[in-house]
């Protein structure tokens, strides 16, 4: 079942895509997805595919806990420039 997004979420999503399309035309072509865990997003691969279509070079930073075999396969099929796994912990 697909979760419905509230109006505020839809507005934020629309603003995000507008900024990405503008940046694709005018600005940087490299995007790193740090901060937070990207694999928590159920729509991560849709976002990556759209950004690749817009001409971005993409890098992901993850703690690796949610990176399973299927996600690794999907990533391997995309022209993602790099995936960094952080091994830092509470003592780190």
TORKOL-4160 file (C-alpha; in steps of 0.2 Angstrom, whole numbers, padded with zeros to 4 digits, m for minus):
92
<pt num="1" X="0000" Y="0000" Z="0000"/>
<pt num="2" X="0007" Y="0017" Z="m0005"/>
<pt num="3" X="0007" Y="0030" Z="0008"/>
<pt num="4" X="m0002" Y="0046" Z="0004"/>
<pt num="5" X="0008" Y="0062" Z="0006"/>
<pt num="6" X="0000" Y="0076" Z="0015"/>
<pt num="7" X="m0001" Y="0093" Z="0006"/>
<pt num="8" X="0014" Y="0100" Z="0015"/>
<pt num="9" X="0024" Y="0085" Z="0010"/>
<pt num="10" X="0018" Y="0087" Z="m0008"/>
<pt num="11" X="0024" Y="0105" Z="m0008"/>
<pt num="12" X="0041" Y="0101" Z="m0001"/>
<pt num="13" X="0043" Y="0087" Z="m0015"/>
<pt num="14" X="0038" Y="0099" Z="m0028"/>
<pt num="15" X="0050" Y="0112" Z="m0022"/>
<pt num="16" X="0064" Y="0099" Z="m0021"/>
<pt num="17" X="0061" Y="0094" Z="m0039"/>
<pt num="18" X="0060" Y="0112" Z="m0045"/>
<pt num="19" X="0077" Y="0115" Z="m0037"/>
<pt num="20" X="0085" Y="0099" Z="m0044"/>
<pt num="21" X="0079" Y="0104" Z="m0062"/>
<pt num="22" X="0085" Y="0121" Z="m0060"/>
<pt num="23" X="0102" Y="0115" Z="m0054"/>
<pt num="24" X="0103" Y="0103" Z="m0068"/>
<pt num="25" X="0101" Y="0117" Z="m0081"/>
<pt num="26" X="0112" Y="0130" Z="m0072"/>
<pt num="27" X="0123" Y="0123" Z="m0058"/>
<pt num="28" X="0132" Y="0109" Z="m0051"/>
<pt num="29" X="0131" Y="0092" Z="m0058"/>
<pt num="30" X="0138" Y="0082" Z="m0043"/>
<pt num="31" X="0126" Y="0078" Z="m0029"/>
<pt num="32" X="0131" Y="0068" Z="m0013"/>
<pt num="33" X="0117" Y="0062" Z="m0002"/>
<pt num="34" X="0124" Y="0063" Z="0016"/>
<pt num="35" X="0115" Y="0065" Z="0032"/>
<pt num="36" X="0102" Y="0053" Z="0037"/>
<pt num="37" X="0101" Y="0036" Z="0030"/>
<pt num="38" X="0096" Y="0037" Z="0011"/>
<pt num="39" X="0090" Y="0019" Z="0011"/>
<pt num="40" X="0076" Y="0024" Z="0023"/>
<pt num="41" X="0067" Y="0032" Z="0009"/>
<pt num="42" X="0056" Y="0020" Z="0000"/>
<pt num="43" X="0057" Y="0031" Z="m0016"/>
<pt num="44" X="0076" Y="0032" Z="m0016"/>
<pt num="45" X="0078" Y="0023" Z="m0032"/>
<pt num="46" X="0065" Y="0034" Z="m0041"/>
<pt num="47" X="0074" Y="0049" Z="m0034"/>
<pt num="48" X="0091" Y="0043" Z="m0040"/>
<pt num="49" X="0084" Y="0038" Z="m0058"/>
<pt num="50" X="0076" Y="0055" Z="m0060"/>
<pt num="51" X="0092" Y="0064" Z="m0055"/>
<pt num="52" X="0103" Y="0053" Z="m0066"/>
<pt num="53" X="0091" Y="0058" Z="m0081"/>
<pt num="54" X="0094" Y="0076" Z="m0076"/>
<pt num="55" X="0112" Y="0073" Z="m0079"/>
<pt num="56" X="0118" Y="0073" Z="m0061"/>
<pt num="57" X="0133" Y="0063" Z="m0055"/>
<pt num="58" X="0128" Y="0054" Z="m0038"/>
<pt num="59" X="0136" Y="0048" Z="m0023"/>
<pt num="60" X="0128" Y="0040" Z="m0008"/>
<pt num="61" X="0134" Y="0040" Z="0010"/>
<pt num="62" X="0126" Y="0026" Z="0021"/>
<pt num="63" X="0129" Y="0017" Z="0037"/>
<pt num="64" X="0126" Y="0001" Z="0027"/>
<pt num="65" X="0113" Y="m0007" Z="0039"/>
<pt num="66" X="0099" Y="m0006" Z="0026"/>
<pt num="67" X="0110" Y="m0010" Z="0011"/>
<pt num="68" X="0104" Y="m0028" Z="0006"/>
<pt num="69" X="0108" Y="m0039" Z="m0009"/>
<pt num="70" X="0093" Y="m0032" Z="m0019"/>
<pt num="71" X="0097" Y="m0014" Z="m0016"/>
<pt num="72" X="0116" Y="m0017" Z="m0020"/>
<pt num="73" X="0110" Y="m0025" Z="m0037"/>
<pt num="74" X="0099" Y="m0010" Z="m0041"/>
<pt num="75" X="0113" Y="0002" Z="m0037"/>
<pt num="76" X="0125" Y="m0008" Z="m0048"/>
<pt num="77" X="0113" Y="m0005" Z="m0063"/>
<pt num="78" X="0113" Y="0014" Z="m0060"/>
<pt num="79" X="0128" Y="0025" Z="m0065"/>
<pt num="80" X="0130" Y="0030" Z="m0047"/>
<pt num="81" X="0148" Y="0037" Z="m0045"/>
<pt num="82" X="0151" Y="0030" Z="m0028"/>
<pt num="83" X="0144" Y="0023" Z="m0012"/>
<pt num="84" X="0152" Y="0026" Z="0005"/>
<pt num="85" X="0149" Y="0016" Z="0020"/>
<pt num="86" X="0152" Y="0024" Z="0036"/>
<pt num="87" X="0159" Y="0013" Z="0050"/>
<pt num="88" X="0158" Y="0026" Z="0064"/>
<pt num="89" X="0150" Y="0022" Z="0080"/>
<pt num="90" X="0146" Y="0030" Z="0097"/>
<pt num="91" X="0164" Y="0028" Z="0102"/>
<pt num="92" X="0170" Y="0034" Z="0085"/>
